Amino acid sequence: MNKKIIDQTIQAKLKDAQAKALKEIEKVKKDLEKTKSQVEGYVKKNPEKAAAISAGIGVALGAALAMLMRGGKKK
């Protein structure tokens, strides 16, 4: 194969990959919007549970961060 054919083949493959990537990005955006709407609906219907879940996540993240800052060693 000569260089021109190789370059054309590469360019065609790159365009194809870019088009596929853009389709996947759009699909992920739609999925995230759907999930966001579901979460917002849950929070509106169950504010107490949502607050408890958020607090639990905050405690877990805080504990993990504290452990990382200590170097993971128990005293």
Biopython code that builds the backbone (N, CA, C, O; Angstrom):
import numpy as np
from Bio.PDB.StructureBuilder import StructureBuilder

atoms = [
    (1, "MET", "N", (0.844, -1.192, 0.000)),
    (1, "MET", "CA", (0.000, 0.000, 0.000)),
    (1, "MET", "C", (0.878, 1.239, 0.000)),
    (1, "MET", "O", (1.953, 1.273, 0.598)),
    (2, "ASN", "N", (0.386, 2.243, -0.683)),
    (2, "ASN", "CA", (1.172, 3.464, -0.642)),
    (2, "ASN", "C", (0.653, 4.386, 0.460)),
    (2, "ASN", "O", (-0.402, 4.146, 1.048)),
    (3, "LYS", "N", (1.403, 5.423, 0.721)),
    (3, "LYS", "CA", (1.092, 6.328, 1.831)),
    (3, "LYS", "C", (-0.272, 6.997, 1.665)),
    (3, "LYS", "O", (-0.984, 7.184, 2.653)),
    (4, "LYS", "N", (-0.646, 7.358, 0.454)),
    (4, "LYS", "CA", (-1.913, 8.045, 0.211)),
    (4, "LYS", "C", (-3.094, 7.153, 0.587)),
    (4, "LYS", "O", (-4.046, 7.623, 1.209)),
    (5, "ILE", "N", (-3.046, 5.891, 0.223)),
    (5, "ILE", "CA", (-4.128, 4.958, 0.552)),
    (5, "ILE", "C", (-4.195, 4.736, 2.063)),
    (5, "ILE", "O", (-5.283, 4.672, 2.635)),
    (6, "ILE", "N", (-3.063, 4.621, 2.691)),
    (6, "ILE", "CA", (-3.017, 4.439, 4.146)),
    (6, "ILE", "C", (-3.621, 5.653, 4.845)),
    (6, "ILE", "O", (-4.415, 5.503, 5.774)),
    (7, "ASP", "N", (-3.249, 6.858, 4.403)),
    (7, "ASP", "CA", (-3.787, 8.085, 5.005)),
    (7, "ASP", "C", (-5.303, 8.168, 4.821)),
    (7, "ASP", "O", (-6.023, 8.548, 5.745)),
    (8, "GLN", "N", (-5.784, 7.815, 3.634)),
    (8, "GLN", "CA", (-7.224, 7.849, 3.371)),
    (8, "GLN", "C", (-7.960, 6.847, 4.262)),
    (8, "GLN", "O", (-9.027, 7.144, 4.799)),
    (9, "THR", "N", (-7.382, 5.669, 4.410)),
    (9, "THR", "CA", (-7.989, 4.644, 5.250)),
    (9, "THR", "C", (-8.047, 5.103, 6.709)),
    (9, "THR", "O", (-9.057, 4.924, 7.389)),
    (10, "ILE", "N", (-6.974, 5.681, 7.166)),
    (10, "ILE", "CA", (-6.923, 6.180, 8.547)),
    (10, "ILE", "C", (-7.955, 7.285, 8.751)),
    (10, "ILE", "O", (-8.666, 7.295, 9.756)),
    (11, "GLN", "N", (-8.037, 8.213, 7.804)),
    (11, "GLN", "CA", (-8.993, 9.310, 7.920)),
    (11, "GLN", "C", (-10.435, 8.783, 7.950)),
    (11, "GLN", "O", (-11.260, 9.265, 8.727)),
    (12, "ALA", "N", (-10.728, 7.798, 7.107)),
    (12, "ALA", "CA", (-12.075, 7.217, 7.083)),
    (12, "ALA", "C", (-12.396, 6.536, 8.408)),
    (12, "ALA", "O", (-13.504, 6.677, 8.925)),
    (13, "LYS", "N", (-11.432, 5.799, 8.963)),
    (13, "LYS", "CA", (-11.635, 5.117, 10.251)),
    (13, "LYS", "C", (-11.826, 6.134, 11.375)),
    (13, "LYS", "O", (-12.657, 5.931, 12.260)),
    (14, "LEU", "N", (-11.065, 7.221, 11.344)),
    (14, "LEU", "CA", (-11.201, 8.258, 12.367)),
    (14, "LEU", "C", (-12.574, 8.922, 12.311)),
    (14, "LEU", "O", (-13.184, 9.175, 13.350)),
    (15, "LYS", "N", (-13.060, 9.204, 11.113)),
    (15, "LYS", "CA", (-14.388, 9.813, 10.973)),
    (15, "LYS", "C", (-15.466, 8.868, 11.488)),
    (15, "LYS", "O", (-16.407, 9.292, 12.159)),
    (16, "ASP", "N", (-15.322, 7.592, 11.171)),
    (16, "ASP", "CA", (-16.279, 6.594, 11.642)),
    (16, "ASP", "C", (-16.267, 6.508, 13.170)),
    (16, "ASP", "O", (-17.320, 6.470, 13.807)),
    (17, "ALA", "N", (-15.073, 6.478, 13.744)),
    (17, "ALA", "CA", (-14.946, 6.399, 15.204)),
    (17, "ALA", "C", (-15.517, 7.648, 15.863)),
    (17, "ALA", "O", (-16.163, 7.560, 16.907)),
    (18, "GLN", "N", (-15.282, 8.805, 15.260)),
    (18, "GLN", "CA", (-15.809, 10.049, 15.818)),
    (18, "GLN", "C", (-17.335, 10.052, 15.790)),
    (18, "GLN", "O", (-17.976, 10.460, 16.758)),
    (19, "ALA", "N", (-17.913, 9.599, 14.683)),
    (19, "ALA", "CA", (-19.372, 9.555, 14.574)),
    (19, "ALA", "C", (-19.958, 8.613, 15.625)),
    (19, "ALA", "O", (-20.968, 8.934, 16.251)),
    (20, "LYS", "N", (-19.333, 7.459, 15.819)),
    (20, "LYS", "CA", (-19.803, 6.511, 16.832)),
    (20, "LYS", "C", (-19.684, 7.101, 18.231)),
    (20, "LYS", "O", (-20.577, 6.933, 19.061)),
    (21, "ALA", "N", (-18.574, 7.792, 18.488)),
    (21, "ALA", "CA", (-18.368, 8.400, 19.808)),
    (21, "ALA", "C", (-19.419, 9.472, 20.079)),
    (21, "ALA", "O", (-19.943, 9.559, 21.190)),
    (22, "LEU", "N", (-19.728, 10.280, 19.082)),
    (22, "LEU", "CA", (-20.742, 11.323, 19.261)),
    (22, "LEU", "C", (-22.120, 10.721, 19.525)),
    (22, "LEU", "O", (-22.882, 11.257, 20.329)),
    (23, "LYS", "N", (-22.448, 9.616, 18.861)),
    (23, "LYS", "CA", (-23.722, 8.941, 19.116)),
    (23, "LYS", "C", (-23.774, 8.424, 20.544)),
    (23, "LYS", "O", (-24.799, 8.545, 21.214)),
    (24, "GLU", "N", (-22.678, 7.850, 21.010)),
    (24, "GLU", "CA", (-22.626, 7.334, 22.386)),
    (24, "GLU", "C", (-22.739, 8.461, 23.395)),
    (24, "GLU", "O", (-23.398, 8.310, 24.424)),
    (25, "ILE", "N", (-22.107, 9.583, 23.115)),
    (25, "ILE", "CA", (-22.187, 10.735, 24.017)),
    (25, "ILE", "C", (-23.635, 11.206, 24.134)),
    (25, "ILE", "O", (-24.110, 11.495, 25.232)),
    (26, "GLU", "N", (-24.326, 11.280, 23.018)),
    (26, "GLU", "CA", (-25.735, 11.695, 23.043)),
    (26, "GLU", "C", (-26.583, 10.696, 23.827)),
    (26, "GLU", "O", (-27.487, 11.083, 24.568)),
    (27, "LYS", "N", (-26.286, 9.422, 23.658)),
    (27, "LYS", "CA", (-27.029, 8.380, 24.382)),
    (27, "LYS", "C", (-26.808, 8.527, 25.889)),
    (27, "LYS", "O", (-27.755, 8.424, 26.668)),
    (28, "VAL", "N", (-25.571, 8.764, 26.296)),
    (28, "VAL", "CA", (-25.252, 8.933, 27.714)),
    (28, "VAL", "C", (-25.934, 10.184, 28.273)),
    (28, "VAL", "O", (-26.444, 10.167, 29.394)),
    (29, "LYS", "N", (-25.943, 11.269, 27.492)),
    (29, "LYS", "CA", (-26.614, 12.497, 27.939)),
    (29, "LYS", "C", (-28.094, 12.241, 28.196)),
    (29, "LYS", "O", (-28.639, 12.684, 29.208)),
    (30, "LYS", "N", (-28.748, 11.522, 27.274)),
    (30, "LYS", "CA", (-30.168, 11.218, 27.442)),
    (30, "LYS", "C", (-30.397, 10.361, 28.682)),
    (30, "LYS", "O", (-31.336, 10.596, 29.443)),
    (31, "ASP", "N", (-29.527, 9.359, 28.881)),
    (31, "ASP", "CA", (-29.649, 8.502, 30.055)),
    (31, "ASP", "C", (-29.470, 9.300, 31.346)),
    (31, "ASP", "O", (-30.191, 9.082, 32.320)),
    (32, "LEU", "N", (-28.507, 10.226, 31.352)),
    (32, "LEU", "CA", (-28.277, 11.045, 32.542)),
    (32, "LEU", "C", (-29.463, 11.962, 32.828)),
    (32, "LEU", "O", (-29.840, 12.147, 33.985)),
    (33, "GLU", "N", (-30.046, 12.532, 31.788)),
    (33, "GLU", "CA", (-31.219, 13.386, 31.981)),
    (33, "GLU", "C", (-32.379, 12.585, 32.556)),
    (33, "GLU", "O", (-33.090, 13.057, 33.443)),
    (34, "LYS", "N", (-32.565, 11.373, 32.048)),
    (34, "LYS", "CA", (-33.639, 10.516, 32.548)),
    (34, "LYS", "C", (-33.404, 10.182, 34.023)),
    (34, "LYS", "O", (-34.322, 10.257, 34.840)),
    (35, "THR", "N", (-32.170, 9.814, 34.350)),
    (35, "THR", "CA", (-31.839, 9.477, 35.737)),
    (35, "THR", "C", (-32.007, 10.693, 36.641)),
    (35, "THR", "O", (-32.514, 10.579, 37.756)),
    (36, "LYS", "N", (-31.583, 11.850, 36.159)),
    (36, "LYS", "CA", (-31.731, 13.086, 36.944)),
    (36, "LYS", "C", (-33.205, 13.349, 37.252)),
    (36, "LYS", "O", (-33.555, 13.703, 38.378)),
    (37, "SER", "N", (-34.049, 13.178, 36.267)),
    (37, "SER", "CA", (-35.488, 13.387, 36.472)),
    (37, "SER", "C", (-36.049, 12.400, 37.491)),
    (37, "SER", "O", (-36.867, 12.764, 38.335)),
    (38, "GLN", "N", (-35.603, 11.150, 37.404)),
    (38, "GLN", "CA", (-36.068, 10.137, 38.351)),
    (38, "GLN", "C", (-35.627, 10.477, 39.772)),
    (38, "GLN", "O", (-36.402, 10.339, 40.719)),
    (39, "VAL", "N", (-34.385, 10.919, 39.917)),
    (39, "VAL", "CA", (-33.870, 11.268, 41.241)),
    (39, "VAL", "C", (-34.629, 12.471, 41.800)),
    (39, "VAL", "O", (-34.995, 12.485, 42.976)),
    (40, "GLU", "N", (-34.864, 13.473, 40.963)),
    (40, "GLU", "CA", (-35.603, 14.651, 41.423)),
    (40, "GLU", "C", (-37.012, 14.266, 41.873)),
    (40, "GLU", "O", (-37.507, 14.776, 42.879)),
    (41, "GLY", "N", (-37.648, 13.380, 41.137)),
    (41, "GLY", "CA", (-38.978, 12.914, 41.518)),
    (41, "GLY", "C", (-38.955, 12.175, 42.839)),
    (41, "GLY", "O", (-39.839, 12.361, 43.675)),
    (42, "TYR", "N", (-37.940, 11.329, 43.035)),
    (42, "TYR", "CA", (-37.815, 10.581, 44.285)),
    (42, "TYR", "C", (-37.617, 11.533, 45.459)),
    (42, "TYR", "O", (-38.228, 11.374, 46.517)),
    (43, "VAL", "N", (-36.752, 12.525, 45.253)),
    (43, "VAL", "CA", (-36.469, 13.477, 46.333)),
    (43, "VAL", "C", (-37.722, 14.256, 46.707)),
    (43, "VAL", "O", (-37.971, 14.511, 47.885)),
    (44, "LYS", "N", (-38.510, 14.635, 45.703)),
    (44, "LYS", "CA", (-39.741, 15.375, 45.998)),
    (44, "LYS", "C", (-40.752, 14.520, 46.747)),
    (44, "LYS", "O", (-41.464, 15.018, 47.619)),
    (45, "LYS", "N", (-40.817, 13.228, 46.410)),
    (45, "LYS", "CA", (-41.779, 12.336, 47.061)),
    (45, "LYS", "C", (-41.286, 11.844, 48.421)),
    (45, "LYS", "O", (-42.095, 11.551, 49.302)),
    (46, "ASN", "N", (-39.976, 11.752, 48.598)),
    (46, "ASN", "CA", (-39.394, 11.189, 49.817)),
    (46, "ASN", "C", (-38.272, 12.083, 50.355)),
    (46, "ASN", "O", (-37.115, 11.661, 50.373)),
    (47, "PRO", "N", (-38.583, 13.295, 50.789)),
    (47, "PRO", "CA", (-37.504, 14.203, 51.214)),
    (47, "PRO", "C", (-36.720, 13.703, 52.431)),
    (47, "PRO", "O", (-35.514, 13.929, 52.530)),
    (48, "GLU", "N", (-37.403, 13.027, 53.352)),
    (48, "GLU", "CA", (-36.700, 12.546, 54.546)),
    (48, "GLU", "C", (-35.698, 11.445, 54.183)),
    (48, "GLU", "O", (-34.552, 11.462, 54.633)),
    (49, "LYS", "N", (-36.140, 10.504, 53.375)),
    (49, "LYS", "CA", (-35.244, 9.424, 52.949)),
    (49, "LYS", "C", (-34.078, 9.986, 52.150)),
    (49, "LYS", "O", (-32.936, 9.562, 52.329)),
    (50, "ALA", "N", (-34.363, 10.941, 51.267)),
    (50, "ALA", "CA", (-33.308, 11.543, 50.446)),
    (50, "ALA", "C", (-32.274, 12.230, 51.333)),
    (50, "ALA", "O", (-31.072, 12.130, 51.084)),
    (51, "ALA", "N", (-32.741, 12.928, 52.367)),
    (51, "ALA", "CA", (-31.817, 13.602, 53.288)),
    (51, "ALA", "C", (-30.978, 12.578, 54.049)),
    (51, "ALA", "O", (-29.780, 12.779, 54.247)),
    (52, "ALA", "N", (-31.602, 11.488, 54.473)),
    (52, "ALA", "CA", (-30.862, 10.453, 55.198)),
    (52, "ALA", "C", (-29.815, 9.800, 54.302)),
    (52, "ALA", "O", (-28.691, 9.548, 54.737)),
    (53, "ILE", "N", (-30.179, 9.528, 53.062)),
    (53, "ILE", "CA", (-29.229, 8.936, 52.120)),
    (53, "ILE", "C", (-28.065, 9.887, 51.880)),
    (53, "ILE", "O", (-26.907, 9.469, 51.868)),
    (54, "SER", "N", (-28.374, 11.165, 51.688)),
    (54, "SER", "CA", (-27.328, 12.166, 51.463)),
    (54, "SER", "C", (-26.400, 12.271, 52.674)),
    (54, "SER", "O", (-25.182, 12.375, 52.522)),
    (55, "ALA", "N", (-26.976, 12.243, 53.863)),
    (55, "ALA", "CA", (-26.155, 12.309, 55.078)),
    (55, "ALA", "C", (-25.250, 11.091, 55.182)),
    (55, "ALA", "O", (-24.077, 11.211, 55.535)),
    (56, "GLY", "N", (-25.792, 9.925, 54.877)),
    (56, "GLY", "CA", (-24.985, 8.700, 54.922)),
    (56, "GLY", "C", (-23.837, 8.738, 53.937)),
    (56, "GLY", "O", (-22.720, 8.330, 54.256)),
    (57, "ILE", "N", (-24.110, 9.227, 52.745)),
    (57, "ILE", "CA", (-23.047, 9.345, 51.742)),
    (57, "ILE", "C", (-21.992, 10.340, 52.226)),
    (57, "ILE", "O", (-20.795, 10.105, 52.062)),
    (58, "GLY", "N", (-22.432, 11.443, 52.819)),
    (58, "GLY", "CA", (-21.492, 12.438, 53.340)),
    (58, "GLY", "C", (-20.604, 11.868, 54.432)),
    (58, "GLY", "O", (-19.404, 12.139, 54.464)),
    (59, "VAL", "N", (-21.188, 11.077, 55.328)),
    (59, "VAL", "CA", (-20.407, 10.458, 56.404)),
    (59, "VAL", "C", (-19.381, 9.488, 55.816)),
    (59, "VAL", "O", (-18.221, 9.478, 56.226)),
    (60, "ALA", "N", (-19.814, 8.679, 54.860)),
    (60, "ALA", "CA", (-18.901, 7.701, 54.254)),
    (60, "ALA", "C", (-17.760, 8.402, 53.525)),
    (60, "ALA", "O", (-16.604, 7.999, 53.654)),
    (61, "LEU", "N", (-18.072, 9.438, 52.767)),
    (61, "LEU", "CA", (-17.019, 10.168, 52.062)),
    (61, "LEU", "C", (-16.076, 10.865, 53.038)),
    (61, "LEU", "O", (-14.863, 10.896, 52.829)),
    (62, "GLY", "N", (-16.646, 11.422, 54.104)),
    (62, "GLY", "CA", (-15.806, 12.075, 55.111)),
    (62, "GLY", "C", (-14.877, 11.091, 55.793)),
    (62, "GLY", "O", (-13.707, 11.396, 56.026)),
    (63, "ALA", "N", (-15.390, 9.908, 56.115)),
    (63, "ALA", "CA", (-14.551, 8.884, 56.750)),
    (63, "ALA", "C", (-13.444, 8.425, 55.803)),
    (63, "ALA", "O", (-12.299, 8.241, 56.213)),
    (64, "ALA", "N", (-13.802, 8.244, 54.527)),
    (64, "ALA", "CA", (-12.801, 7.820, 53.542)),
    (64, "ALA", "C", (-11.730, 8.892, 53.369)),
    (64, "ALA", "O", (-10.543, 8.580, 53.280)),
    (65, "LEU", "N", (-12.149, 10.147, 53.322)),
    (65, "LEU", "CA", (-11.191, 11.240, 53.180)),
    (65, "LEU", "C", (-10.284, 11.336, 54.398)),
    (65, "LEU", "O", (-9.078, 11.540, 54.260)),
    (66, "ALA", "N", (-10.851, 11.192, 55.581)),
    (66, "ALA", "CA", (-10.043, 11.234, 56.804)),
    (66, "ALA", "C", (-9.028, 10.096, 56.820)),
    (66, "ALA", "O", (-7.882, 10.281, 57.230)),
    (67, "MET", "N", (-9.452, 8.931, 56.377)),
    (67, "MET", "CA", (-8.540, 7.790, 56.333)),
    (67, "MET", "C", (-7.406, 8.029, 55.339)),
    (67, "MET", "O", (-6.254, 7.691, 55.612)),
    (68, "LEU", "N", (-7.729, 8.605, 54.202)),
    (68, "LEU", "CA", (-6.702, 8.906, 53.204)),
    (68, "LEU", "C", (-5.720, 9.954, 53.718)),
    (68, "LEU", "O", (-4.520, 9.870, 53.459)),
    (69, "MET", "N", (-6.236, 10.940, 54.445)),
    (69, "MET", "CA", (-5.367, 12.000, 54.954)),
    (69, "MET", "C", (-4.446, 11.479, 56.052)),
    (69, "MET", "O", (-3.335, 11.982, 56.226)),
    (70, "ARG", "N", (-4.906, 10.473, 56.793)),
    (70, "ARG", "CA", (-4.075, 9.882, 57.836)),
    (70, "ARG", "C", (-3.081, 8.885, 57.255)),
    (70, "ARG", "O", (-2.182, 8.414, 57.953)),
    (71, "GLY", "N", (-3.242, 8.574, 56.004)),
    (71, "GLY", "CA", (-2.365, 7.589, 55.384)),
    (71, "GLY", "C", (-2.905, 6.190, 55.529)),
    (71, "GLY", "O", (-2.180, 5.230, 55.268)),
    (72, "GLY", "N", (-4.133, 6.040, 55.930)),
    (72, "GLY", "CA", (-4.759, 4.740, 56.050)),
    (72, "GLY", "C", (-4.319, 3.954, 57.280)),
    (72, "GLY", "O", (-4.633, 2.770, 57.400)),
    (73, "LYS", "N", (-3.599, 4.595, 58.193)),
    (73, "LYS", "CA", (-3.098, 3.907, 59.385)),
    (73, "LYS", "C", (-4.029, 4.151, 60.560)),
    (73, "LYS", "O", (-4.476, 5.275, 60.785)),
    (74, "LYS", "N", (-4.319, 3.089, 61.311)),
    (74, "LYS", "CA", (-5.100, 3.247, 62.536)),
    (74, "LYS", "C", (-4.167, 3.558, 63.680)),
    (74, "LYS", "O", (-3.060, 3.024, 63.753)),
    (75, "LYS", "N", (-4.613, 4.422, 64.574)),
    (75, "LYS", "CA", (-3.772, 4.781, 65.739)),
    (75, "LYS", "C", (-4.252, 4.080, 66.969)),
    (75, "LYS", "O", (-3.676, 4.253, 68.043)),
]
sb = StructureBuilder()
sb.init_structure("model")
sb.init_model(0)
sb.init_chain("A")
sb.init_seg("    ")
for serial, (resi, resn, name, xyz) in enumerate(atoms, 1):
    if name == "N":
        sb.init_residue(resn, " ", resi, " ")
    sb.init_atom(name, np.array(xyz, "f"), 0.0, 1.0, " ", f" {name:<3s}", serial, name[0])
structure = sb.get_structure()
